[in-house]
């Protein structure tokens, strides 16, 4: 009886790629490039192409964290977080990650404040991203931190308008990470 074929893995793909010549690999990458905007964003980011490699990731964050309710769009924390994960896979520069995480927090907090959102899981995700942003910023060179901390302090202030204990959680995180937002302005 023949053995069952298992699900293909990267090892299987790699074996097939070994038979490609340079023009064949370029043709394959071209096909992947034209197959989806996500692939295009990945390659643009990986190779540092364009004026702002963060732009497509920020557009995704805005779409899923601050949807147009008049068009019946919904929020999706999962899709928004995937944009950050996709950037991390493409190049993962710490300053770019910090920027995307702070931008996530800004979008989520401003949307919540603007529309009076009533979604505890959305708020929990915001606080978790706030903490991830603090961790990422703490690893940046000293001169890059103040502007990002100031932006997170603005997010915390918006949290006061939203309620649900968001600003209290953020206050505690700022203290835990030793951030005095007043000094970082």
Order of alpha helices (4+ residues) and beta strands (2+ residues): alpha-alpha-alpha-alpha-alpha-alpha-alpha-alpha-alpha
